[in-house]
């Protein structure tokens, strides 16, 4: 017989999914479910007290304050031409190789991701910059679009990452440890993507023709032209990892530098700044609503005692801990077909995180694995959010063509995930070594 608190849990999850199916925003659906569930179990006064407390906590959170700053920095960098400068520099060094422009796209996306921390923003920016250049050079639409969608997904892993900030806030982990833990897996991601491009180029050489060899003078000029973006990356990352500034201070410094560079760019205008600020405010509001909703929902789930019962049930089953991890990863892939990265993380952490930690796994390692599987889901058929962002930017390329172009990168992602599962030290070594 099901205990009444657990019955409340299942009723709550069913009600929340119904609200989401009715197109209620995910953050609001979680907050409503948590508030109504807590009201039924404890009463109206405690429920609304929890809701108001979580709103104040989210608004006053120092860690969450970095999210609008990184989003604003990414918007200003894209509008100010910093992204195109990075891409052009990478193209000068790699464009003459087979698949060189796709490598440049991945490298440019990684660089932009280090500035913006947003997967969707990186994909949209690289679609505007890299796709026309690759089409002009005769690259096949599939591999061109695939490299942009896959490269954009790197932004949620390469620090500073908005998803890692959310994970740190929701699980009470030190955000700098998570940033440091993402460095090696991020570099491995880029390296495996390059290998996938080289293999694909060897098998299908006509899809990625070689470009002209740039002179060293042209390469030097392209690096000089990209000094603004490189300066921001160096200042932000060095400031954080050297302990000179906090994460919030580094983000604020990055916004200030990016704003100055944007202000000096040809496209600077008051209407353009208004659009950037409105976009940043809209995305920030959505993320904060989901964080508040996730915390309220998490309190309700804790009241039902469902996490403890789930952990106990799994402990009594014959499934080994690693088998549980694999099962969770499969579930995340399916969730990625329905929810975007932020929603997928905040929706599942209240009950997935206690389960993973109870099995003896390192919370920092799981943070990187969690972000990585969300990243893979962002480009996995049939509903990869990055693919639809790219298709919206390039409607002349069919969705099926984009998904076929993603397959080499998806294979590389599976290899990378396997390496991290087999060798957890890839994520845990640097944070432990630098302590």
Secondary structure, 3 states (H helix, E strand, C coil): CCCHHHHHHHHHHHHHHHHHHCCCCHHHHHHHHHHHHHHHHHCHHHHHHHHHHHHHHHHCCCCCHHHHHHHHHHHHHHHCCHHHHHHHHHHHHHCCCCCHHHHHHHHHHHHHHHHHCCHHHHHHHHHHHHHHHHHHCCCCHHHHHHHHHHHHHHHHCCCCCHHHHHHHHHHCCCHHHHHHHHHHHHHHHHHHHHHHHHHHHHHCHHHCCCCCCCCHHHHHHHHHHCHHHHHHHHHHHHHHHCCCCCHHHHHHHHHHHHHHHHHCCCCCCHHHHHHHHHHHHHHHHHHHHHHHHHHHHHHHHHHHCHHHHHHHHHHHCCCCHHHHHHHHHHHHHHHHCCCCHHHHHHHHHHHHHHHHHHCCCCHHHHHHHHHHHHHHHCCCCCCCHHHHHHHHHCCCCCHHHHHHHHHHHHHHHHHHHHHHHHCCHHHHHHHHHCC
